[in-house]
Amino acid sequence: MPPVTAPAPAGGGALVPRDACGTLVTVRRDPRDQWPEHARRLYDHLVALYGEDDPLPTLAAAWIARQPPANTGPTR
């Protein structure tokens, strides 16, 4: 049986996955595992400077990870 989803929150947002018994399914995948290597290196460098408690390393590396590759030019 495919997983069931709960209705979205009143303010919008994604559906919450549920298993066949109706309990919430916990996704334990860290999005940082899918960052490109250059974003991961930036994160490691900033953590060494600011520490793991500072949100800056995660925010900066996440922004860099979402940018288009450097070797692609603007489309015309």
Backbone torsions as a table, in degrees:
resi	resn	phi	psi	omega
1	MET	NA	132.6	179.3
2	PRO	-69.7	155.8	179.5
3	PRO	-62.9	148.6	178.1
4	VAL	-98.2	149.2	178.0
5	THR	-117.0	147.7	177.5
6	ALA	-86.3	158.9	177.9
7	PRO	-62.1	152.3	179.3
8	ALA	-67.6	151.8	176.7
9	PRO	-60.5	159.3	-176.7
10	ALA	-58.7	-34.0	-179.0
11	GLY	-83.5	8.4	-177.6
12	GLY	96.8	-175.0	178.6
13	GLY	117.6	-178.6	-175.6
14	ALA	-83.3	159.1	174.9
15	LEU	-72.4	147.3	-179.9
16	VAL	-93.8	120.9	-179.3
17	PRO	-70.1	144.4	176.7
18	ARG	-130.9	151.9	176.3
19	ASP	-85.7	-176.7	-175.6
20	ALA	-63.9	-24.9	179.8
21	CYS	-84.6	-5.9	178.7
22	GLY	92.7	2.5	178.1
23	THR	-87.1	154.5	-179.9
24	LEU	-66.3	141.0	176.9
25	VAL	-96.4	129.7	179.8
26	THR	-95.3	124.5	176.2
27	VAL	-91.7	119.8	-175.9
28	ARG	-111.3	35.2	179.5
29	ARG	-100.6	128.0	179.8
30	ASP	-85.3	122.3	-179.2
31	PRO	-62.3	-22.4	178.5
32	ARG	-65.4	-20.8	178.4
33	ASP	-66.2	-20.2	-177.8
34	GLN	-102.5	4.1	177.7
35	TRP	-67.8	147.8	173.4
36	PRO	-66.5	161.5	-175.1
37	GLU	-57.3	-40.0	-177.6
38	HIS	-66.9	-33.1	176.7
39	ALA	-71.4	-37.1	178.0
40	ARG	-65.1	-41.1	177.7
41	ARG	-64.5	-40.9	177.3
42	LEU	-61.9	-44.8	178.6
43	TYR	-57.9	-48.7	-179.7
44	ASP	-61.1	-40.3	179.2
45	HIS	-64.9	-45.8	-179.0
46	LEU	-69.5	-33.4	175.9
47	VAL	-64.4	-37.8	178.0
48	ALA	-64.1	-32.9	-179.4
49	LEU	-83.2	-45.4	-171.3
50	TYR	-102.8	-19.5	-177.6
51	GLY	93.1	162.7	-177.0
52	GLU	-75.1	-17.9	-179.0
53	ASP	-80.0	-16.0	-179.0
54	ASP	-83.5	134.1	179.9
55	PRO	-75.7	-14.6	-176.6
56	LEU	-56.2	-47.6	-179.4
57	PRO	-56.5	-42.9	-179.6
58	THR	-68.5	-44.5	-179.3
59	LEU	-63.3	-46.6	-178.1
60	ALA	-64.9	-46.2	-178.3
61	ALA	-68.5	-35.9	177.2
62	ALA	-64.9	-39.9	178.3
63	TRP	-64.6	-45.0	178.5
64	ILE	-62.3	-39.7	-178.5
65	ALA	-63.6	-28.6	-177.8
66	ARG	-88.3	-4.9	-179.6
67	GLN	-77.5	151.4	177.0
68	PRO	-66.0	155.5	179.6
69	PRO	-55.4	147.4	-176.2
70	ALA	-66.8	-25.2	-175.9
71	ASN	-86.8	7.6	176.2
72	THR	-104.6	134.1	179.6
73	GLY	-91.9	174.1	177.4
74	PRO	-66.3	147.4	177.4
75	THR	-84.7	147.7	-179.7
76	ARG	-116.9	NA	NA
